[in-house]
Amino acid sequence: MDIRYLIVGAPFIIAFFYTLFWLKRWGAFNSSSHNNNPKKMTIKNERSRGDLILENIFLTKN
């Protein structure tokens, strides 16, 4: 293996394991957390606040 691949790829490998570390620390891989926090069902026609903010950004006055 050429050393250049290791030099170029090392930051990505470190970032990958660093991300896994924080995801594990925040409890992303705990299966029990999914049962304790049921997901809220939203109505399809209901507008969320994020959609309105995006509309305000993209709709400009003439």
N, C-alpha and C positions, 0 to 999 in steps of 0.2 A: 504494500500500500504506500502510495506516495504521501509524503509529509504535508504537501500542499492541501490535500483533501481534508486532512485533520485540522489544519490551521483555519481553513475556510468554514468547515462544518462545526467546529468546536462551539462557537457562540450559539448556534441553533440547538445543539445537543444540550448545552447548559440551560438555555431558555426553556426547552421542553421539560427537563427534570425540575426546574424551578417552578414552572406552572403546575406540574403534578404535585409538588410539595404543598403549594398554597391551596390547591383544590382539595387535597386530602385534609389539610388543616381546617379548612372552612366546612368540612363535612359533606363534600359533594359525592363521596363514594359510600356514605352510610345509607344502607337500604332502609333502616328504621325511620330516617327523617322523612322519607316519602310518605309513609303511612301516617305520620303525625300531622303533616301539613297537606290536607287535601287541596287539589287545585280548584280554583273558583271558575265555574262555568260562566261565560259571558254570552249575552244575547248578540246575535249577528248584527242586528240593526243598531245596537247601542254604540255610540261614538265615544271613544276614549279621549282623554285629554291630549295624549300624544298626537292623535290624528288632527285635532284642531290646531295644535301648535305647528304641525307641518303645513297645514293649509294656510296659516298666517304667514309662514315663511315664503311659500311659493306663489301665493296670490298677491299680486301687487296692484296698487291703484294706478289708473291711467291719468 
